[in-house]
């Protein structure tokens, strides 16, 4: 499993934006489909909310890649 760390300067980042920033999808539409189809986990649980607020310490996983917000 690959582990990427994304540093944010704000209070949170939306899950769909995190996936785009990490390079796991090219568009918001693609991120929306992946999330709503249950392909993404947040902190170890399936998440279908594309506007889920990801804060420092949270992590998302998709296709064997882990993205941690720092």
Phi and psi restraints in degrees (range 20) as a CNS / XPLOR table:
assign (resid 1 and name C) (resid 2 and name N)
       (resid 2 and name CA) (resid 2 and name C) 1.0 -85.1 20.0 2
assign (resid 2 and name N) (resid 2 and name CA)
       (resid 2 and name C) (resid 3 and name N) 1.0 145.9 20.0 2
assign (resid 2 and name C) (resid 3 and name N)
       (resid 3 and name CA) (resid 3 and name C) 1.0 -125.7 20.0 2
assign (resid 3 and name N) (resid 3 and name CA)
       (resid 3 and name C) (resid 4 and name N) 1.0 116.1 20.0 2
assign (resid 3 and name C) (resid 4 and name N)
       (resid 4 and name CA) (resid 4 and name C) 1.0 -107.0 20.0 2
assign (resid 4 and name N) (resid 4 and name CA)
       (resid 4 and name C) (resid 5 and name N) 1.0 145.6 20.0 2
assign (resid 4 and name C) (resid 5 and name N)
       (resid 5 and name CA) (resid 5 and name C) 1.0 -117.2 20.0 2
assign (resid 5 and name N) (resid 5 and name CA)
       (resid 5 and name C) (resid 6 and name N) 1.0 128.9 20.0 2
assign (resid 5 and name C) (resid 6 and name N)
       (resid 6 and name CA) (resid 6 and name C) 1.0 -115.0 20.0 2
assign (resid 6 and name N) (resid 6 and name CA)
       (resid 6 and name C) (resid 7 and name N) 1.0 119.8 20.0 2
assign (resid 6 and name C) (resid 7 and name N)
       (resid 7 and name CA) (resid 7 and name C) 1.0 -90.4 20.0 2
assign (resid 7 and name N) (resid 7 and name CA)
       (resid 7 and name C) (resid 8 and name N) 1.0 128.7 20.0 2
assign (resid 7 and name C) (resid 8 and name N)
       (resid 8 and name CA) (resid 8 and name C) 1.0 -117.7 20.0 2
assign (resid 8 and name N) (resid 8 and name CA)
       (resid 8 and name C) (resid 9 and name N) 1.0 148.5 20.0 2
assign (resid 8 and name C) (resid 9 and name N)
       (resid 9 and name CA) (resid 9 and name C) 1.0 -103.9 20.0 2
assign (resid 9 and name N) (resid 9 and name CA)
       (resid 9 and name C) (resid 10 and name N) 1.0 -0.1 20.0 2
assign (resid 9 and name C) (resid 10 and name N)
       (resid 10 and name CA) (resid 10 and name C) 1.0 -108.1 20.0 2
assign (resid 10 and name N) (resid 10 and name CA)
       (resid 10 and name C) (resid 11 and name N) 1.0 176.8 20.0 2
assign (resid 10 and name C) (resid 11 and name N)
       (resid 11 and name CA) (resid 11 and name C) 1.0 -66.2 20.0 2
assign (resid 11 and name N) (resid 11 and name CA)
       (resid 11 and name C) (resid 12 and name N) 1.0 -36.5 20.0 2
assign (resid 11 and name C) (resid 12 and name N)
       (resid 12 and name CA) (resid 12 and name C) 1.0 -155.2 20.0 2
assign (resid 12 and name N) (resid 12 and name CA)
       (resid 12 and name C) (resid 13 and name N) 1.0 169.3 20.0 2
assign (resid 12 and name C) (resid 13 and name N)
       (resid 13 and name CA) (resid 13 and name C) 1.0 -135.3 20.0 2
assign (resid 13 and name N) (resid 13 and name CA)
       (resid 13 and name C) (resid 14 and name N) 1.0 140.7 20.0 2
assign (resid 13 and name C) (resid 14 and name N)
       (resid 14 and name CA) (resid 14 and name C) 1.0 -70.0 20.0 2
assign (resid 14 and name N) (resid 14 and name CA)
       (resid 14 and name C) (resid 15 and name N) 1.0 144.8 20.0 2
assign (resid 14 and name C) (resid 15 and name N)
       (resid 15 and name CA) (resid 15 and name C) 1.0 -53.8 20.0 2
assign (resid 15 and name N) (resid 15 and name CA)
       (resid 15 and name C) (resid 16 and name N) 1.0 -46.2 20.0 2
assign (resid 15 and name C) (resid 16 and name N)
       (resid 16 and name CA) (resid 16 and name C) 1.0 -62.8 20.0 2
assign (resid 16 and name N) (resid 16 and name CA)
       (resid 16 and name C) (resid 17 and name N) 1.0 -36.2 20.0 2
assign (resid 16 and name C) (resid 17 and name N)
       (resid 17 and name CA) (resid 17 and name C) 1.0 -71.0 20.0 2
assign (resid 17 and name N) (resid 17 and name CA)
       (resid 17 and name C) (resid 18 and name N) 1.0 -34.7 20.0 2
assign (resid 17 and name C) (resid 18 and name N)
       (resid 18 and name CA) (resid 18 and name C) 1.0 -62.8 20.0 2
assign (resid 18 and name N) (resid 18 and name CA)
       (resid 18 and name C) (resid 19 and name N) 1.0 -43.3 20.0 2
assign (resid 18 and name C) (resid 19 and name N)
       (resid 19 and name CA) (resid 19 and name C) 1.0 -63.5 20.0 2
assign (resid 19 and name N) (resid 19 and name CA)
       (resid 19 and name C) (resid 20 and name N) 1.0 -40.1 20.0 2
assign (resid 19 and name C) (resid 20 and name N)
       (resid 20 and name CA) (resid 20 and name C) 1.0 -67.0 20.0 2
assign (resid 20 and name N) (resid 20 and name CA)
       (resid 20 and name C) (resid 21 and name N) 1.0 -45.0 20.0 2
assign (resid 20 and name C) (resid 21 and name N)
       (resid 21 and name CA) (resid 21 and name C) 1.0 -62.7 20.0 2
assign (resid 21 and name N) (resid 21 and name CA)
       (resid 21 and name C) (resid 22 and name N) 1.0 -35.3 20.0 2
assign (resid 21 and name C) (resid 22 and name N)
       (resid 22 and name CA) (resid 22 and name C) 1.0 -78.7 20.0 2
assign (resid 22 and name N) (resid 22 and name CA)
       (resid 22 and name C) (resid 23 and name N) 1.0 -8.1 20.0 2
assign (resid 22 and name C) (resid 23 and name N)
       (resid 23 and name CA) (resid 23 and name C) 1.0 81.5 20.0 2
assign (resid 23 and name N) (resid 23 and name CA)
       (resid 23 and name C) (resid 24 and name N) 1.0 18.7 20.0 2
assign (resid 23 and name C) (resid 24 and name N)
       (resid 24 and name CA) (resid 24 and name C) 1.0 -86.6 20.0 2
assign (resid 24 and name N) (resid 24 and name CA)
       (resid 24 and name C) (resid 25 and name N) 1.0 -12.2 20.0 2
assign (resid 24 and name C) (resid 25 and name N)
       (resid 25 and name CA) (resid 25 and name C) 1.0 -154.2 20.0 2
assign (resid 25 and name N) (resid 25 and name CA)
       (resid 25 and name C) (resid 26 and name N) 1.0 154.5 20.0 2
assign (resid 25 and name C) (resid 26 and name N)
       (resid 26 and name CA) (resid 26 and name C) 1.0 -88.4 20.0 2
assign (resid 26 and name N) (resid 26 and name CA)
       (resid 26 and name C) (resid 27 and name N) 1.0 -30.9 20.0 2
assign (resid 26 and name C) (resid 27 and name N)
       (resid 27 and name CA) (resid 27 and name C) 1.0 -131.1 20.0 2
assign (resid 27 and name N) (resid 27 and name CA)
       (resid 27 and name C) (resid 28 and name N) 1.0 163.2 20.0 2
assign (resid 27 and name C) (resid 28 and name N)
       (resid 28 and name CA) (resid 28 and name C) 1.0 -64.9 20.0 2
assign (resid 28 and name N) (resid 28 and name CA)
       (resid 28 and name C) (resid 29 and name N) 1.0 -35.0 20.0 2
assign (resid 28 and name C) (resid 29 and name N)
       (resid 29 and name CA) (resid 29 and name C) 1.0 -63.4 20.0 2
assign (resid 29 and name N) (resid 29 and name CA)
       (resid 29 and name C) (resid 30 and name N) 1.0 -40.2 20.0 2
assign (resid 29 and name C) (resid 30 and name N)
       (resid 30 and name CA) (resid 30 and name C) 1.0 -66.4 20.0 2
assign (resid 30 and name N) (resid 30 and name CA)
       (resid 30 and name C) (resid 31 and name N) 1.0 -42.5 20.0 2
assign (resid 30 and name C) (resid 31 and name N)
       (resid 31 and name CA) (resid 31 and name C) 1.0 -61.7 20.0 2
assign (resid 31 and name N) (resid 31 and name CA)
       (resid 31 and name C) (resid 32 and name N) 1.0 -43.3 20.0 2
assign (resid 31 and name C) (resid 32 and name N)
       (resid 32 and name CA) (resid 32 and name C) 1.0 -57.9 20.0 2
assign (resid 32 and name N) (resid 32 and name CA)
       (resid 32 and name C) (resid 33 and name N) 1.0 -45.9 20.0 2
assign (resid 32 and name C) (resid 33 and name N)
       (resid 33 and name CA) (resid 33 and name C) 1.0 -64.9 20.0 2
assign (resid 33 and name N) (resid 33 and name CA)
       (resid 33 and name C) (resid 34 and name N) 1.0 -43.7 20.0 2
assign (resid 33 and name C) (resid 34 and name N)
       (resid 34 and name CA) (resid 34 and name C) 1.0 -61.6 20.0 2
assign (resid 34 and name N) (resid 34 and name CA)
       (resid 34 and name C) (resid 35 and name N) 1.0 -42.6 20.0 2
assign (resid 34 and name C) (resid 35 and name N)
       (resid 35 and name CA) (resid 35 and name C) 1.0 -69.1 20.0 2
assign (resid 35 and name N) (resid 35 and name CA)
       (resid 35 and name C) (resid 36 and name N) 1.0 -49.3 20.0 2
assign (resid 35 and name C) (resid 36 and name N)
       (resid 36 and name CA) (resid 36 and name C) 1.0 -67.3 20.0 2
assign (resid 36 and name N) (resid 36 and name CA)
       (resid 36 and name C) (resid 37 and name N) 1.0 -23.3 20.0 2
assign (resid 36 and name C) (resid 37 and name N)
       (resid 37 and name CA) (resid 37 and name C) 1.0 -83.5 20.0 2
assign (resid 37 and name N) (resid 37 and name CA)
       (resid 37 and name C) (resid 38 and name N) 1.0 0.0 20.0 2
assign (resid 37 and name C) (resid 38 and name N)
       (resid 38 and name CA) (resid 38 and name C) 1.0 80.0 20.0 2
assign (resid 38 and name N) (resid 38 and name CA)
       (resid 38 and name C) (resid 39 and name N) 1.0 22.5 20.0 2
assign (resid 38 and name C) (resid 39 and name N)
       (resid 39 and name CA) (resid 39 and name C) 1.0 -85.7 20.0 2
assign (resid 39 and name N) (resid 39 and name CA)
       (resid 39 and name C) (resid 40 and name N) 1.0 -8.4 20.0 2
assign (resid 39 and name C) (resid 40 and name N)
       (resid 40 and name CA) (resid 40 and name C) 1.0 -114.6 20.0 2
assign (resid 40 and name N) (resid 40 and name CA)
       (resid 40 and name C) (resid 41 and name N) 1.0 135.7 20.0 2
assign (resid 40 and name C) (resid 41 and name N)
       (resid 41 and name CA) (resid 41 and name C) 1.0 -111.1 20.0 2
assign (resid 41 and name N) (resid 41 and name CA)
       (resid 41 and name C) (resid 42 and name N) 1.0 146.9 20.0 2
assign (resid 41 and name C) (resid 42 and name N)
       (resid 42 and name CA) (resid 42 and name C) 1.0 -123.1 20.0 2
assign (resid 42 and name N) (resid 42 and name CA)
       (resid 42 and name C) (resid 43 and name N) 1.0 122.6 20.0 2
assign (resid 42 and name C) (resid 43 and name N)
       (resid 43 and name CA) (resid 43 and name C) 1.0 51.8 20.0 2
assign (resid 43 and name N) (resid 43 and name CA)
       (resid 43 and name C) (resid 44 and name N) 1.0 37.4 20.0 2
assign (resid 43 and name C) (resid 44 and name N)
       (resid 44 and name CA) (resid 44 and name C) 1.0 88.9 20.0 2
assign (resid 44 and name N) (resid 44 and name CA)
       (resid 44 and name C) (resid 45 and name N) 1.0 -1.3 20.0 2
assign (resid 44 and name C) (resid 45 and name N)
       (resid 45 and name CA) (resid 45 and name C) 1.0 -123.4 20.0 2
assign (resid 45 and name N) (resid 45 and name CA)
       (resid 45 and name C) (resid 46 and name N) 1.0 143.2 20.0 2
assign (resid 45 and name C) (resid 46 and name N)
       (resid 46 and name CA) (resid 46 and name C) 1.0 -59.3 20.0 2
assign (resid 46 and name N) (resid 46 and name CA)
       (resid 46 and name C) (resid 47 and name N) 1.0 134.0 20.0 2
assign (resid 46 and name C) (resid 47 and name N)
       (resid 47 and name CA) (resid 47 and name C) 1.0 -126.9 20.0 2
assign (resid 47 and name N) (resid 47 and name CA)
       (resid 47 and name C) (resid 48 and name N) 1.0 128.9 20.0 2
assign (resid 47 and name C) (resid 48 and name N)
       (resid 48 and name CA) (resid 48 and name C) 1.0 -112.6 20.0 2
assign (resid 48 and name N) (resid 48 and name CA)
       (resid 48 and name C) (resid 49 and name N) 1.0 13.5 20.0 2
assign (resid 48 and name C) (resid 49 and name N)
       (resid 49 and name CA) (resid 49 and name C) 1.0 -99.6 20.0 2
assign (resid 49 and name N) (resid 49 and name CA)
       (resid 49 and name C) (resid 50 and name N) 1.0 108.6 20.0 2
assign (resid 49 and name C) (resid 50 and name N)
       (resid 50 and name CA) (resid 50 and name C) 1.0 -70.7 20.0 2
assign (resid 50 and name N) (resid 50 and name CA)
       (resid 50 and name C) (resid 51 and name N) 1.0 -22.9 20.0 2
assign (resid 50 and name C) (resid 51 and name N)
       (resid 51 and name CA) (resid 51 and name C) 1.0 -97.6 20.0 2
assign (resid 51 and name N) (resid 51 and name CA)
       (resid 51 and name C) (resid 52 and name N) 1.0 19.6 20.0 2
assign (resid 51 and name C) (resid 52 and name N)
       (resid 52 and name CA) (resid 52 and name C) 1.0 -54.4 20.0 2
assign (resid 52 and name N) (resid 52 and name CA)
       (resid 52 and name C) (resid 53 and name N) 1.0 129.8 20.0 2
assign (resid 52 and name C) (resid 53 and name N)
       (resid 53 and name CA) (resid 53 and name C) 1.0 -81.7 20.0 2
assign (resid 53 and name N) (resid 53 and name CA)
       (resid 53 and name C) (resid 54 and name N) 1.0 117.3 20.0 2
assign (resid 53 and name C) (resid 54 and name N)
       (resid 54 and name CA) (resid 54 and name C) 1.0 -99.2 20.0 2
assign (resid 54 and name N) (resid 54 and name CA)
       (resid 54 and name C) (resid 55 and name N) 1.0 121.9 20.0 2
assign (resid 54 and name C) (resid 55 and name N)
       (resid 55 and name CA) (resid 55 and name C) 1.0 -111.2 20.0 2
assign (resid 55 and name N) (resid 55 and name CA)
       (resid 55 and name C) (resid 56 and name N) 1.0 168.4 20.0 2
assign (resid 55 and name C) (resid 56 and name N)
       (resid 56 and name CA) (resid 56 and name C) 1.0 -53.3 20.0 2
assign (resid 56 and name N) (resid 56 and name CA)
       (resid 56 and name C) (resid 57 and name N) 1.0 132.2 20.0 2
assign (resid 56 and name C) (resid 57 and name N)
       (resid 57 and name CA) (resid 57 and name C) 1.0 98.1 20.0 2
assign (resid 57 and name N) (resid 57 and name CA)
       (resid 57 and name C) (resid 58 and name N) 1.0 -20.0 20.0 2
assign (resid 57 and name C) (resid 58 and name N)
       (resid 58 and name CA) (resid 58 and name C) 1.0 -75.7 20.0 2
assign (resid 58 and name N) (resid 58 and name CA)
       (resid 58 and name C) (resid 59 and name N) 1.0 155.2 20.0 2
assign (resid 58 and name C) (resid 59 and name N)
       (resid 59 and name CA) (resid 59 and name C) 1.0 -141.1 20.0 2
assign (resid 59 and name N) (resid 59 and name CA)
       (resid 59 and name C) (resid 60 and name N) 1.0 150.4 20.0 2
assign (resid 59 and name C) (resid 60 and name N)
       (resid 60 and name CA) (resid 60 and name C) 1.0 -123.8 20.0 2
assign (resid 60 and name N) (resid 60 and name CA)
       (resid 60 and name C) (resid 61 and name N) 1.0 150.8 20.0 2
assign (resid 60 and name C) (resid 61 and name N)
       (resid 61 and name CA) (resid 61 and name C) 1.0 -130.7 20.0 2
assign (resid 61 and name N) (resid 61 and name CA)
       (resid 61 and name C) (resid 62 and name N) 1.0 138.7 20.0 2
assign (resid 61 and name C) (resid 62 and name N)
       (resid 62 and name CA) (resid 62 and name C) 1.0 -151.2 20.0 2
assign (resid 62 and name N) (resid 62 and name CA)
       (resid 62 and name C) (resid 63 and name N) 1.0 125.2 20.0 2
assign (resid 62 and name C) (resid 63 and name N)
       (resid 63 and name CA) (resid 63 and name C) 1.0 49.8 20.0 2
assign (resid 63 and name N) (resid 63 and name CA)
       (resid 63 and name C) (resid 64 and name N) 1.0 44.9 20.0 2
assign (resid 63 and name C) (resid 64 and name N)
       (resid 64 and name CA) (resid 64 and name C) 1.0 79.3 20.0 2
assign (resid 64 and name N) (resid 64 and name CA)
       (resid 64 and name C) (resid 65 and name N) 1.0 6.3 20.0 2
assign (resid 64 and name C) (resid 65 and name N)
       (resid 65 and name CA) (resid 65 and name C) 1.0 -112.2 20.0 2
assign (resid 65 and name N) (resid 65 and name CA)
       (resid 65 and name C) (resid 66 and name N) 1.0 134.9 20.0 2
assign (resid 65 and name C) (resid 66 and name N)
       (resid 66 and name CA) (resid 66 and name C) 1.0 -111.0 20.0 2
assign (resid 66 and name N) (resid 66 and name CA)
       (resid 66 and name C) (resid 67 and name N) 1.0 131.1 20.0 2
assign (resid 66 and name C) (resid 67 and name N)
       (resid 67 and name CA) (resid 67 and name C) 1.0 -117.9 20.0 2
assign (resid 67 and name N) (resid 67 and name CA)
       (resid 67 and name C) (resid 68 and name N) 1.0 119.3 20.0 2
assign (resid 67 and name C) (resid 68 and name N)
       (resid 68 and name CA) (resid 68 and name C) 1.0 -108.0 20.0 2
assign (resid 68 and name N) (resid 68 and name CA)
       (resid 68 and name C) (resid 69 and name N) 1.0 134.0 20.0 2
assign (resid 68 and name C) (resid 69 and name N)
       (resid 69 and name CA) (resid 69 and name C) 1.0 -87.8 20.0 2
assign (resid 69 and name N) (resid 69 and name CA)
       (resid 69 and name C) (resid 70 and name N) 1.0 125.5 20.0 2
